Amino acid sequence: MPWCDTCDRLVDDDQVTDEGHCPTCDSKIVAGPKEPMPWRFRLMIIATVIYLGWRAYQGVEWLVHR
């Protein structure tokens, strides 16, 4: 997300001028550093997918035996 140091705010991508300046103060926009996804979040997503897959399997198995 683009950040304007002069205005001290985030600027939407569609508001940034073609030259890469802030629409309000016309100063150069600094692109914020891209932070990698935390490993805990990845682990939570993997665990959620495994859990929901297991619950879906149990639901299908329950329907078949009923």
Phi, psi and omega per residue, in radians:
M1 nan 2.238 -3.137
P2 -1.144 2.475 -3.100
W3 -2.219 2.305 3.081
C4 -1.778 2.045 -3.137
D5 -1.225 -0.606 -3.110
T6 -1.196 -0.836 3.137
C7 -1.395 -0.340 -3.110
D8 1.034 0.895 3.135
R9 -2.697 2.848 3.042
L10 -1.406 2.537 3.132
V11 -2.099 2.335 3.099
D12 -1.127 2.619 -3.133
D13 -1.045 -0.655 -3.100
D14 -1.326 -0.225 3.122
Q15 -1.552 -0.339 -3.127
V16 -1.194 2.362 -3.140
T17 -1.203 2.951 -3.130
D18 -1.108 -0.491 3.130
E19 -1.461 -0.107 3.140
G20 1.545 0.559 -3.129
H21 -1.931 2.759 3.107
C22 -1.233 2.401 3.140
P23 -1.250 -0.377 -3.094
T24 -1.491 -0.934 -3.032
C25 -1.929 -0.072 3.100
D26 1.088 0.491 3.055
S27 -1.661 2.854 -3.100
K28 -1.174 2.343 3.137
I29 -1.495 2.379 3.091
V30 -1.805 2.170 3.091
A31 -1.359 2.255 3.132
G32 -1.181 2.628 -3.132
P33 -1.182 2.437 3.086
K34 -1.395 2.082 3.141
E35 -1.626 2.368 3.115
P36 -1.198 2.733 3.133
M37 -1.175 2.273 -3.134
P38 -1.087 2.552 -3.104
W39 -1.140 -0.524 3.134
R40 -1.143 -0.664 3.114
F41 -1.164 -0.745 3.089
R42 -1.062 -0.762 3.135
L43 -1.097 -0.695 3.116
M44 -1.121 -0.726 3.125
I45 -1.123 -0.781 3.129
I46 -1.091 -0.800 3.134
A47 -1.103 -0.668 3.121
T48 -1.147 -0.736 3.117
V49 -1.116 -0.752 3.117
I50 -1.113 -0.787 -3.133
Y51 -1.090 -0.823 -3.125
L52 -1.172 -0.583 3.046
G53 -1.115 -0.758 3.115
W54 -1.114 -0.740 3.130
R55 -1.154 -0.630 3.087
A56 -1.144 -0.735 3.086
Y57 -1.055 -0.779 3.117
Q58 -1.105 -0.660 3.122
G59 -1.149 -0.745 3.104
V60 -1.140 -0.745 3.118
E61 -1.087 -0.687 3.116
W62 -1.135 -0.729 3.123
L63 -1.140 -0.643 -3.127
V64 -1.195 -0.686 -3.097
H65 -1.434 -0.109 -3.100
R66 -1.581 nan nan
